[in-house]
Amino acid sequence: MYETLEIELNNGVATVWMNRPDVHNAFNAQLIADITAACRQLDADDSVRVVVLGGRGKSFSAGADLNWMKAAANASVEENLADGRRLAGMLRTLAEMNKPTIARVHGAALGGGMGLASACDICVAAEKAVFATSEVKFGIIPSAISPYVLRAIGERQAYRYFQTAERISAERAGELGLAHEVVASEELDARVAEIVAALLQGGPRAQAAAKDLIRAVANRPVSDEVVEDTARRISSLRATPEAKEGLDAFLSKRLASWVPKA
């Protein structure tokens, strides 16, 4: 269905493979359009519980395609603005999916690739993976990816890496909070599968609400407004069929209806 992606569906898990291995899954207009459309399609599919994003070949994603960047250098301001909006829109669509998302990172995750890893809810990296916000080396800035990278590594670290464009090892990415887990390359898929299995235990509506809760509360002072909002959120969920099913399953010592059967 997609020119630059392969999508595998297996027991509620959609694995989205960026499939431009000859250019290390670098971004171009088609890949941006395909990821945007795939995220929207999968988010609307109730049979999909978890989305895993990975890359075919040697890399997760090496950032922007050089030919695409060359074309952008010769394009008008209006054309570049349209391109920038499409890239920013793709990252936001990924970041705001209702479903849990996992970045499966191996090899290079540079520029926009680091943005994709940051926009996913969870990042699992192979020990030889490497990250960078490399844009300043090309005379540009990591603009579209900045909200998600800042969310992952914080403002203080961004001051360093946005300006130095240093390569960030997988170990360092773990220290920064960019990668939740760093594992041996041969253990990458197994660790992703373990996290997927944990995610499948949770209620789909509750997980979507949990993501929305984080966006509502993060970086805000504990005000009367915030306290009232959190009270309303939990009260509205307690009476839902999903919450009733979850409590009944716990008390009955059985699996909830949303948990895949072995």
N, C-alpha and C positions, 0 to 999 in steps of 0.2 A: 504493500500500500504506500510505502514511503521510499523515495529515491535514495535517501542517505541513511536510513535506519532499518534495522531488523528488530522485530518485536516477538518475543517468545512468551506465551501464556501457559502457566502451569499451576493449577490448584490455587487460583486467586492471586498469583504473583505474576506481574508483567515485567519482564526484563527487556529494557530498551537498549539496544546496542547501536551506538554510533558506528556507521559502517563506511568510513572513508580511510581505510588503513594505509593507503599509499601516501596520504598527506597527514598521517597521524591524527586523523579525525579533526582536522582544523575546520574552523567555522567558515562557511560562506552563506550566501543568501538562502540557498536551498536547505542546508542543515538547520539554520535558524527557523525557517518556516516549518520544516518537518517536526522539529522538537516541540514547537508551539502547538501544532495540530495534534500531535500524539499525546501531549499532556492533557489537552482539552478532551480528547476522545477517551482516554483512560480514566480521567477523573469522573466522567459521566457514566462510566460502565460500572454498575453495582456489583458485577462479578469479580472485579479487580479490587483486591484489598491492599496490596503493597506494590510500589513501583521501584525497580532497581535500574539505575542508569550506569552503563558501562561502555567501553570502547573496544572495538575489534582491532587486532593487530598489536603493535608494540606499545601503544600509548592510549591513555584515557582521552585526552584532547590537548593538542599543542597550541591552542589559541586560534588566532585569526589566520585564514588562508592568505598567503602572500599575494597571490593574484587578485584576491578580493580587496586587499589593502591597497595595492597599486591602482586599482580602478577607483577606489575611494579617494585617493590622492588627486585624481584628475576630475573628480565629480564636483558638482556645485555644492554650495552650502545647503541648499534645500534637499538635494539628493542625499547628502551625508546625514542630514537631520532625520530623514525618513529611514535610512539604514539604522541609525542609532536608536530610533524609537522601536524598530522591529527587534533589535537585539535586547534592549531593555525590557520590552514586552515579553519576550521569550523567557528571560530569567525570572521575571515576576510570575509568569504563568506556572513555571516549575516550582518556585518558592511558595506559592499560595495554593498548591493542590490540596484538596481535602484528604487525600490518601497519604500515608507515610511514604517517604521517599529515601532511598539509600544510594549514595554515590559509591560505586565499586571502582576504586582508582588504582591503576597500575601504570608504570611508565610515567610519561610527562603529563602534567596537568598545569598548563601554563596560560597566563592571561585569562581569556574566556573560559578555558578549561578549569582553572582554579575557581572562577566564578560559578561554574556549574556545580563543582564539588561543594562550594559554600552555600549555594542555594538549596541543595538537598538537605533534608532534616538530619540525616546521619551520613557520616563519611567513614568508610573503611578503606585503608590504604595498604598496599603491599609495601614491604620494607624498602624496596628499591624505587618507589615512586618519588617524584620530585615535583614541587610546586613553585610558582613564581608569579608575581604581578610584574610582568616584563615590559609593560607598555612604554615606560619612559625611554627605553632603549630605541624606540622607534619614533620618539618625539611626540608621543601622545600620552594619555592618562587612562587608568583603569576605571573609567567613569561608570559605565553601565553595571559593572560587577561590584562597585564599591559598597552598596548597601549590604550585600550578602557577605563580602569579605570582612567588612567592619564588624558585622554581627558575629562572625566566626572568630576573629583574632583580636578584636578590640582596637580602639582608636590609637593607643600608644604604639602598638606594634605596626599598625598601618603607616604611621609616620616614617618608620624605617623602611619597610618593604616596598611601599609605593614609590619611594624615591631611589632606593638602591637597586631595585629589580634583582636582588640576590636570589639564587636558587635556594629553596627551602627543602631540606631532606624530609623524608617521611617521619623520622624520629622527631625532628624539630616541629613538624606540623602537628604531631601529637602533643608536644609541649605547649604549643600555641593555642590548642583547642580546635584547630582546623580539622584534624582527623580525630574521630572518636576512638578508633582502634588502628593499630599498626601491627601487621602480621607478616609472617613469611609468605613469599609469593605463592608457594604451593598450598598454603592454608587460606588464601583469600576467599575462595568460593565457599569453603566450609564455614568460615566465620560469618560471611554474609548470610548464609542459610540459617545459622543459629539465631541471628538477629531477626531475620524474617519470621522464623518460628515463634519468637517472643512477641513480635508485633501481631501475629495472627491470633494470639490469645485475647487481645483487647477488642472492645466493641468498636465497630467502625464509626458510629456516630460520636462516641466518646472521644476517639482519637482525633476526629476532625474538630471537635469542640476544644480539645486540649491544645491543638495548634493555634486556634483562634484566640484562646485564652492567653497564650504566650505573647502573641502580637499585641493584645490589649493591655497587658500588664507590664511588659518589659520596659525598663528605663523610665518608669513613672514613679513619683513618690507615693507612699501609702497615704492617700487622701481619703476623705469621706466618699468621694465619687468612686474611687477604685474599690474600696471595701464594699460599697453597695453593689457595684457591678459584679464582683465575684460572688456575692450572696445570691444575686439574681441568676447568675449562670448555673450554679449548682442546683438551685431550687427548680429551675426549668428542666434540668436533666433527670432529676430523681424520679419524676412521674412518667418518664418515657417508657415505652415497651422494652427498649433495649436495657435500661437500668433495672426494670423489674425482672427481666429474663436473667440478667447477670447475677442479681441477688439470689434468685430462686435456684440457679445452677450451683452457686456457691453453697447454699444451705443444703441442697440435695446431693452435694458431692458428685456432680456430673459436669460434663463439659457444656459450656454455653452454646447456643445454637449457631453462633457465628464461627466457632472454632472448627477448622477442617477435621474431618474424621480420618483417622489413620487407615 
